[in-house]
């Protein structure tokens, strides 16, 4: 039996809505399952969650890459290494803020309101990122 264009559209729309729901659910699951873990255990959990999503979606290429990433993380991850990476990320964000503030000053001198807003937003975003990284750093288990 042939389907009418309306029936096909309905089936496609339903399938698309289901896929969106699956993706949203997987994303929410990924963020909540690992949030109570710290350090390397959290990193392993996040990679495993992404790996499960890749499997569910049938993305073999991503699945293979995530398996390798998990294997590497299990071999080489240390809380000390994560701490060092976080400190480095914080320093880079602070350097970005210095550059954005210089750009903001120049935009203010030139009276360019669109650029002023853009640099203010970038500074806010970096400050939020620093706060998030600081929280993650303070949540790490004791020094190794």
C-alpha positions as CSV (number, residue, x, y, z in Angstrom):
1,X,0.0,0.0,0.0
2,X,1.3,3.5,-0.9
3,X,1.6,6.2,1.7
4,X,0.3,9.7,0.9
5,X,2.7,12.6,1.3
6,X,0.9,13.7,4.5
7,X,1.4,10.2,6.0
8,X,5.0,10.2,5.0
9,X,5.5,13.6,6.5
10,X,3.8,12.4,9.7
11,X,6.1,9.4,10.0
12,X,9.2,11.5,9.2
13,X,8.2,14.1,11.8
14,X,7.5,11.5,14.4
15,X,10.9,9.8,13.8
16,X,12.7,13.2,13.9
17,X,10.9,14.1,17.2
18,X,11.9,10.8,18.6
19,X,15.5,11.3,17.6
20,X,15.6,14.8,19.1
21,X,14.1,13.4,22.4
22,X,16.8,10.6,22.4
23,X,19.5,13.2,21.9
24,X,18.2,15.5,24.6
25,X,17.8,12.6,27.0
26,X,21.3,11.3,26.3
27,X,22.7,14.8,26.8
28,X,20.9,15.2,30.1
29,X,21.9,11.7,31.2
30,X,25.5,12.4,30.3
31,X,25.7,15.6,32.5
32,X,23.9,14.1,35.5
33,X,25.4,10.7,35.8
34,X,29.0,11.9,36.2
35,X,28.4,15.1,38.1
36,X,29.0,13.5,41.5
37,X,32.3,12.0,40.5
38,X,35.7,13.8,40.8
39,X,39.0,13.8,38.9
40,X,39.8,10.8,36.7
41,X,36.7,8.9,37.7
42,X,34.6,11.7,36.3
43,X,36.7,11.8,33.1
44,X,36.2,8.1,32.6
45,X,32.5,8.4,33.2
46,X,32.1,11.2,30.7
47,X,33.9,9.3,28.0
48,X,31.9,6.2,28.7
49,X,28.7,8.1,28.5
50,X,29.7,9.6,25.1
51,X,30.7,6.1,24.0
52,X,27.3,4.8,24.9
53,X,25.6,7.6,23.0
54,X,27.8,6.9,20.0
55,X,26.8,3.2,20.2
56,X,23.2,4.1,20.4
57,X,23.4,6.4,17.4
58,X,25.4,3.8,15.4
59,X,28.3,6.1,14.9
60,X,31.1,3.5,14.6
61,X,33.8,6.0,13.8
62,X,33.2,8.0,16.9
63,X,32.7,4.9,19.0
64,X,36.2,3.7,17.9
65,X,37.8,7.1,18.8
66,X,36.1,7.2,22.2
67,X,37.3,3.6,23.0
68,X,40.8,4.8,22.3
69,X,40.3,7.9,24.3
70,X,39.0,5.9,27.3
71,X,41.9,3.4,27.0
72,X,44.4,6.3,27.0
73,X,42.6,8.0,29.9
74,X,42.7,4.9,32.0
75,X,46.4,4.5,31.3
76,X,47.5,8.0,31.8
77,X,45.0,10.0,33.8
78,X,46.0,11.3,37.2
79,X,44.3,13.9,39.4
80,X,47.6,15.8,39.4
81,X,47.5,15.9,35.6
82,X,43.9,17.1,35.6
83,X,44.8,19.8,38.2
84,X,47.6,21.0,36.0
85,X,45.4,21.2,33.0
86,X,42.8,23.1,34.9
87,X,45.3,25.6,36.2
88,X,46.6,26.1,32.6
89,X,43.1,26.6,31.3
90,X,42.5,29.2,34.0
91,X,45.6,31.1,33.1
92,X,44.7,31.0,29.4
93,X,41.3,32.4,30.2
94,X,42.8,35.2,32.3
95,X,45.2,36.0,29.4
96,X,42.2,36.2,27.0
97,X,40.5,38.6,29.4
98,X,43.5,40.9,29.4
99,X,43.4,40.9,25.6
100,X,39.6,41.5,25.5
101,X,39.9,44.4,28.0
102,X,42.5,46.0,25.7
103,X,40.2,45.5,22.7
104,X,37.3,46.9,24.8
105,X,39.2,50.0,25.7
106,X,40.0,50.6,22.0
107,X,36.4,50.1,21.0
108,X,35.3,52.5,23.7
109,X,37.7,55.1,22.5
110,X,36.5,54.7,19.0
111,X,32.8,54.7,20.1
112,X,32.0,51.4,18.5
113,X,29.0,50.2,20.5
114,X,28.7,46.9,18.7
115,X,32.3,46.0,19.5
116,X,32.0,47.3,23.0
117,X,29.1,44.9,23.6
118,X,31.0,42.0,21.9
119,X,34.1,42.4,24.1
120,X,32.0,42.8,27.2
121,X,30.2,39.6,26.4
122,X,33.5,37.8,25.8
123,X,34.9,39.1,29.1
124,X,31.7,37.8,30.9
125,X,32.0,34.5,29.2
126,X,35.6,34.1,30.2
127,X,34.9,35.1,33.8
128,X,32.1,32.4,33.9
129,X,34.6,29.9,32.5
130,X,37.2,30.8,35.1
131,X,34.5,30.3,37.8
132,X,33.5,26.9,36.4
133,X,37.2,25.8,36.2
134,X,37.9,27.1,39.7
135,X,35.0,25.0,41.1
136,X,36.2,22.0,39.2
137,X,39.7,22.5,40.6
138,X,38.4,22.9,44.1
139,X,36.4,19.7,43.8
140,X,39.4,17.5,42.9
141,X,40.5,14.9,45.4
142,X,43.6,15.7,47.5
143,X,47.0,16.1,45.9
144,X,48.8,12.9,44.7
